[in-house]
Amino acid sequence: MQLRKWLALALTLCVVFVLSACGATEKESQDGANQTVKQTAATRKFQTVMGEIEIPASPKRIVATQYLGHLLTLGVKPIGAGTASLNQAILKERTEGIEDIGDDSVALEKVAALEPDLIIRPNDKNYEQFSKIAPTIVIPWGAKELYAELREFGDLLGKTEEAEQAIKHYEDKLAEAKEKLTGVVKEGETVGVYEIWAKNFWVVGESFGRGTRNLFAGLGYQPPEFVKDKVMNGGPGLDMSLETLPDAAADYMFVTVYGTEGGDERAQEIMEGDLWKSLPAYKNNRIYQLDIDQFSAGDLISLEKQLEIQTELLLGSN
């Protein structure tokens, strides 16, 4: 009888031990699953032209060699940016504290020193070296329409709502400008954007920027028929000879000068010449020389400021 009692007690203890072990194993399993969820939540997959990249879900230390305007539009301030981006006049007041990483020839060392958790690039140059520093996203420069590009950045950075708000804000500004400019550019009159270099004279297309998006896609103005297919719908523009200027010149002309290597001198020569002074836009005081530093960028922050300048100039001419 005593033996039976001991056997029953031993069996009970075994059952308790097994149940306890199972419970502990189940808890460990649950803890492991929770840890996996947490680790997965800290990163996510993002599809790029270089394939699927694992990136931080909420990146805190971003370096962008281009696209500074898009980041600032979304309320994101990177820790490092390329020299060209930081020199864009309209963005300058927003760049305090952003490290200048230089250009591609020296960027790698400076980027590594910043210890970023995400790098954004406009091309795949030195991609392997950059990707060893941090997850690197390549968004090809100029490959997408402006809104689509900004929305891609919104998706990348978890700022989709901010992207839509920025687009709506810009569209509202365009609507205000249209109302102010009602009747200024008459039906049948043309608008054009031009840029003078040391050895080139460009009719600027929408893919090149310089405020063209505001004038054509935004305000609905038309360029001269002679260059329409080179300018509209993301056109590349046209490098023309001075002899064709009378055909390419618009009734309203916005002009920038790329002063490097003699560009300033050539612009002065052209603008003092008889051909320039024979243009209807010149005779009607409708040629507006712009600061190229203010019109170099094509992000929504820059476009809005450019729109203000363009609107004031057009109103002043009337």
Backbone torsions as a table, in degrees:
resi	resn	phi	psi	omega
1	MET	NA	-42.7	178.7
2	GLN	-62.3	-39.0	180.0
3	LEU	-62.4	-39.9	179.8
4	ARG	-62.7	-40.1	179.4
5	LYS	-60.9	-43.0	-179.8
6	TRP	-65.9	-38.7	179.0
7	LEU	-64.6	-41.4	179.6
8	ALA	-63.5	-41.2	-179.8
9	LEU	-65.2	-42.4	179.9
10	ALA	-63.1	-42.6	179.4
11	LEU	-62.4	-40.9	179.5
12	THR	-62.8	-44.0	179.6
13	LEU	-61.9	-38.0	178.5
14	CYS	-63.1	-44.6	-179.7
15	VAL	-61.7	-43.9	179.6
16	VAL	-60.8	-42.8	-178.8
17	PHE	-63.2	-44.6	-179.1
18	VAL	-63.6	-43.5	-179.4
19	LEU	-64.3	-40.3	179.2
20	SER	-63.5	-42.2	179.9
21	ALA	-63.9	-42.6	179.1
22	CYS	-62.0	-42.0	-179.8
23	GLY	-63.3	-42.4	-180.0
24	ALA	-64.3	-41.8	179.4
25	THR	-62.8	-42.7	180.0
26	GLU	-63.1	-40.2	179.7
27	LYS	-64.7	-44.0	178.8
28	GLU	-60.9	-40.7	179.3
29	SER	-62.3	-43.2	178.9
30	GLN	-65.8	-41.2	178.5
31	ASP	-62.1	-40.7	178.7
32	GLY	-64.3	-40.7	178.9
33	ALA	-63.9	-42.7	178.8
34	ASN	-62.7	-39.2	179.4
35	GLN	-64.7	-40.8	178.4
36	THR	-62.1	-41.9	178.2
37	VAL	-60.7	-44.1	-179.9
38	LYS	-62.9	-43.5	179.8
39	GLN	-65.0	-40.3	179.0
40	THR	-66.3	-38.4	-179.2
41	ALA	-66.9	-23.7	-178.8
42	ALA	-76.2	-19.8	178.5
43	THR	-133.2	166.1	174.8
44	ARG	-153.6	165.3	-179.5
45	LYS	-91.7	140.2	177.5
46	PHE	-135.0	126.4	-176.7
47	GLN	-82.3	127.6	-179.0
48	THR	-132.7	177.4	176.8
49	VAL	-67.1	-16.6	177.7
50	MET	-96.5	8.3	-178.2
51	GLY	106.4	-171.0	-179.2
52	GLU	-82.0	125.1	-176.5
53	ILE	-116.7	137.7	174.1
54	GLU	-88.1	122.4	-175.8
55	ILE	-127.3	161.9	174.7
56	PRO	-62.1	140.2	178.1
57	ALA	-65.9	-33.9	177.9
58	SER	-134.3	79.2	-177.4
59	PRO	-62.9	138.6	-177.4
60	LYS	-111.9	-27.0	-175.9
61	ARG	-123.1	86.2	-175.1
62	ILE	-99.3	136.5	170.9
63	VAL	-118.4	129.1	-178.9
64	ALA	-130.0	114.8	179.8
65	THR	-73.9	-17.2	171.6
66	GLN	-142.1	-175.9	174.1
67	TYR	68.0	23.7	179.3
68	LEU	-58.5	-40.0	-178.9
69	GLY	-60.4	-40.0	177.9
70	HIS	-63.5	-43.4	-179.1
71	LEU	-62.8	-46.5	-179.3
72	LEU	-65.8	-34.8	176.4
73	THR	-58.6	-36.1	-178.2
74	LEU	-88.5	4.4	179.7
75	GLY	79.7	20.2	-179.3
76	VAL	-109.0	124.2	179.1
77	LYS	-107.9	111.6	-179.5
78	PRO	-72.0	162.6	176.7
79	ILE	-84.8	-18.7	179.6
80	GLY	-148.6	146.7	179.4
81	ALA	-149.6	160.7	-179.6
82	GLY	-70.7	156.1	-177.6
83	THR	-58.0	-45.2	-177.7
84	ALA	-60.1	-41.6	179.3
85	SER	-64.0	-42.7	-177.5
86	LEU	-70.0	-19.9	-179.6
87	ASN	-89.6	-0.3	179.0
88	GLN	-70.7	120.0	-166.7
89	ALA	-57.0	-44.2	-174.2
90	ILE	-70.3	-26.0	-178.4
91	LEU	-88.8	-14.0	-169.7
92	LYS	-54.1	-40.8	-176.1
93	GLU	-68.2	-9.5	-178.8
94	ARG	-105.4	4.2	-169.5
95	THR	-104.5	7.5	-179.0
96	GLU	-59.1	131.2	178.3
97	GLY	90.7	-6.7	177.7
98	ILE	-87.7	126.7	-178.0
99	GLU	-75.4	135.0	176.4
100	ASP	-82.0	114.8	-178.6
101	ILE	-93.8	3.2	178.8
102	GLY	77.7	-157.6	178.3
103	ASP	-101.5	-174.6	-173.2
104	ASP	-61.5	-27.8	-175.2
105	SER	-70.4	-22.5	-178.7
106	VAL	-124.8	-0.7	-170.9
107	ALA	-65.9	-36.4	-173.1
108	LEU	-54.8	-49.6	-177.9
109	GLU	-64.1	-42.6	-178.7
110	LYS	-68.9	-37.7	178.0
111	VAL	-64.1	-44.7	-179.4
112	ALA	-60.1	-38.7	-178.7
113	ALA	-65.5	-25.0	-179.3
114	LEU	-81.0	-13.0	179.6
115	GLU	52.4	58.5	-179.3
116	PRO	-73.3	160.1	171.4
117	ASP	-104.8	-4.3	176.0
118	LEU	-157.0	135.8	177.3
119	ILE	-119.8	135.2	178.3
120	ILE	-117.7	127.4	-174.7
121	ARG	-127.0	149.8	177.3
122	PRO	-90.0	-4.5	179.6
123	ASN	-156.3	176.1	-175.6
124	ASP	-98.2	16.2	177.6
125	LYS	-61.9	130.2	-179.3
126	ASN	56.7	31.2	-175.2
127	TYR	-59.3	-44.6	-177.3
128	GLU	-61.6	-40.8	179.9
129	GLN	-66.3	-42.8	178.2
130	PHE	-64.2	-41.9	-176.0
131	SER	-68.5	-17.6	174.6
132	LYS	-76.3	-23.2	179.1
133	ILE	-79.0	-45.6	-178.2
134	ALA	-165.2	162.9	174.4
135	PRO	-51.6	129.5	-173.1
136	THR	-119.8	122.4	179.5
137	ILE	-102.4	125.9	175.6
138	VAL	-102.4	118.3	174.0
139	ILE	-117.8	102.1	-172.9
140	PRO	-54.4	133.2	-176.3
141	TRP	-64.4	123.5	174.1
142	GLY	73.1	11.8	-176.8
143	ALA	-78.1	-21.0	-177.3
144	LYS	-124.6	158.2	173.4
145	GLU	-63.5	150.9	-170.8
146	LEU	-51.8	-51.4	-177.0
147	TYR	-63.6	-41.4	179.5
148	ALA	-63.6	-38.3	179.1
149	GLU	-65.6	-45.7	179.3
150	LEU	-63.9	-39.5	178.4
151	ARG	-65.1	-34.0	176.1
152	GLU	-63.9	-40.1	176.0
153	PHE	-66.1	-37.1	176.5
154	GLY	-60.4	-41.7	178.0
155	ASP	-66.7	-43.7	-178.8
156	LEU	-60.3	-41.2	-171.6
157	LEU	-103.0	6.9	-178.2
158	GLY	68.7	35.1	-176.4
159	LYS	-127.0	42.2	-177.2
160	THR	-64.8	-39.4	179.6
161	GLU	-65.7	-41.2	179.4
162	GLU	-64.1	-36.0	178.7
163	ALA	-63.8	-44.6	-180.0
164	GLU	-66.2	-38.2	178.6
165	GLN	-64.3	-39.8	180.0
166	ALA	-65.9	-41.2	178.7
167	ILE	-64.1	-44.1	179.1
168	LYS	-63.1	-40.9	179.3
169	HIS	-61.0	-43.9	178.6
170	TYR	-64.5	-42.8	178.6
171	GLU	-62.1	-37.7	177.0
172	ASP	-63.7	-40.7	178.2
173	LYS	-64.8	-37.8	176.1
174	LEU	-63.1	-42.2	179.8
175	ALA	-62.7	-40.9	177.9
176	GLU	-63.5	-43.2	-179.7
177	ALA	-64.9	-40.8	178.0
178	LYS	-58.5	-42.9	-179.2
179	GLU	-64.4	-44.2	179.2
180	LYS	-61.8	-35.8	-173.0
181	LEU	-92.6	7.8	179.9
182	THR	-54.6	123.4	176.6
183	GLY	83.6	-3.8	-179.0
184	VAL	-72.6	-57.1	174.6
185	VAL	-90.8	110.9	-174.5
186	LYS	-72.7	159.0	176.5
187	GLU	-58.3	131.5	-178.7
188	GLY	93.8	-16.5	177.3
189	GLU	-82.4	152.7	-174.1
190	THR	-117.4	158.3	179.4
191	VAL	-130.1	139.3	179.8
192	GLY	-143.1	156.9	177.4
193	VAL	-121.2	133.1	-172.7
194	TYR	-135.1	150.6	177.4
195	GLU	-140.4	130.8	-177.6
196	ILE	-103.5	126.9	174.0
197	TRP	-114.2	176.2	179.8
198	ALA	-60.1	-36.5	-176.8
199	LYS	-128.2	12.6	-177.9
200	ASN	-140.1	153.2	173.1
201	PHE	-132.7	107.7	-172.3
202	TRP	-100.1	135.8	157.1
203	VAL	-90.7	116.6	-169.8
204	VAL	-80.0	130.8	176.7
205	GLY	-95.2	167.0	-175.6
206	GLU	-61.7	-27.9	-179.2
207	SER	-71.9	-16.6	-177.3
208	PHE	-95.3	-14.7	176.5
209	GLY	89.9	-127.7	-178.0
210	ARG	59.4	31.6	178.2
211	GLY	81.0	7.7	-178.9
212	THR	-64.3	-34.3	-178.6
213	ARG	-60.2	-41.5	178.9
214	ASN	-58.6	-47.1	-171.7
215	LEU	-72.9	-42.6	-172.9
216	PHE	-94.6	-69.0	-178.9
217	ALA	-65.4	-34.5	-175.9
218	GLY	-81.5	-59.9	-175.7
219	LEU	-89.8	-12.1	174.6
220	GLY	82.3	17.8	178.6
221	TYR	-75.4	161.4	-177.0
222	GLN	-116.5	139.0	174.6
223	PRO	-82.3	170.7	175.0
224	PRO	-57.2	143.8	-178.4
225	GLU	-56.1	-33.9	-177.3
226	PHE	-58.5	-30.1	-176.4
227	VAL	-121.0	9.2	-172.2
228	LYS	-56.6	-44.7	-177.2
229	ASP	-71.9	-14.0	178.0
230	LYS	-93.9	-10.6	-172.1
231	VAL	-112.3	-46.5	-172.3
232	MET	-76.8	163.4	173.2
233	ASN	53.0	47.0	178.2
234	GLY	76.6	22.3	-178.0
235	GLY	-61.0	153.5	-176.5
236	PRO	-81.1	-9.8	-175.7
237	GLY	89.8	-175.0	-176.5
238	LEU	-145.3	126.8	172.2
239	ASP	-88.4	107.7	-171.0
240	MET	-114.1	165.0	174.0
241	SER	-88.2	158.6	179.3
242	LEU	-62.3	-28.2	-178.9
243	GLU	-62.3	-28.5	-178.9
244	THR	-91.8	-0.3	-177.1
245	LEU	-57.0	-42.8	179.7
246	PRO	-58.1	-32.8	179.0
247	ASP	-77.8	-31.2	-175.3
248	ALA	-92.5	-12.2	-176.2
249	ALA	-74.3	135.4	179.9
250	ALA	-93.8	170.2	175.9
251	ASP	-69.9	-28.9	175.5
252	TYR	-125.8	122.1	-173.3
253	MET	-122.0	121.5	173.3
254	PHE	-100.7	125.4	-170.7
255	VAL	-125.9	131.8	169.9
256	THR	-117.8	157.8	179.9
257	VAL	-125.2	125.3	173.4
258	TYR	-92.5	98.5	-166.2
259	GLY	-76.6	-7.7	-176.3
260	THR	-62.6	143.8	173.0
261	GLU	55.9	37.2	175.3
262	GLY	99.9	8.0	-179.8
263	GLY	-63.6	-40.0	179.1
264	ASP	-60.9	-44.7	-178.6
265	GLU	-64.3	-40.9	-179.9
266	ARG	-67.9	-38.9	178.4
267	ALA	-61.5	-42.8	179.1
268	GLN	-62.9	-41.6	178.7
269	GLU	-61.2	-44.4	-179.5
270	ILE	-65.5	-45.6	-174.7
271	MET	-71.7	-16.3	176.3
272	GLU	-97.0	-1.3	-177.0
273	GLY	-84.4	161.8	-178.4
274	ASP	-65.5	-35.2	-178.8
275	LEU	-62.3	-45.3	179.9
276	TRP	-61.7	-44.2	-176.3
277	LYS	-73.7	-10.7	176.7
278	SER	-87.8	-9.0	-176.6
279	LEU	-70.6	139.3	177.7
280	PRO	-55.9	-38.0	-179.7
281	ALA	-63.0	-36.5	177.8
282	TYR	-67.6	-46.7	-177.8
283	LYS	-63.7	-30.6	-178.9
284	ASN	-95.7	9.5	179.3
285	ASN	59.4	44.2	-178.3
286	ARG	-121.5	30.1	171.7
287	ILE	-108.6	124.5	-175.2
288	TYR	-119.1	113.4	177.1
289	GLN	-86.4	125.7	-174.5
290	LEU	-107.3	158.5	174.2
291	ASP	-79.0	115.4	-176.1
292	ILE	-61.6	-30.2	178.9
293	ASP	-66.7	-30.0	177.8
294	GLN	-78.8	-22.2	-174.8
295	PHE	-112.8	19.5	-178.6
296	SER	-83.7	-25.8	-175.4
297	ALA	-100.0	157.2	-178.4
298	GLY	-126.6	21.1	176.0
299	ASP	-79.8	169.8	-174.1
300	LEU	-68.8	-31.5	176.2
301	ILE	-63.2	-47.3	-178.9
302	SER	-68.2	-42.3	-179.8
303	LEU	-60.9	-37.5	179.8
304	GLU	-64.3	-44.3	177.8
305	LYS	-66.4	-40.6	177.3
306	GLN	-61.6	-37.7	178.5
307	LEU	-62.9	-40.7	177.1
308	GLU	-60.1	-44.8	-179.5
309	ILE	-64.3	-46.9	-179.4
310	GLN	-61.9	-41.2	-179.0
311	THR	-64.1	-46.4	179.9
312	GLU	-60.8	-41.1	-179.3
313	LEU	-65.9	-44.4	179.6
314	LEU	-65.0	-41.4	177.3
315	LEU	-65.2	-37.6	-179.2
316	GLY	-67.7	-27.6	-178.4
317	SER	-76.4	-9.7	-178.3
318	ASN	-116.9	NA	NA
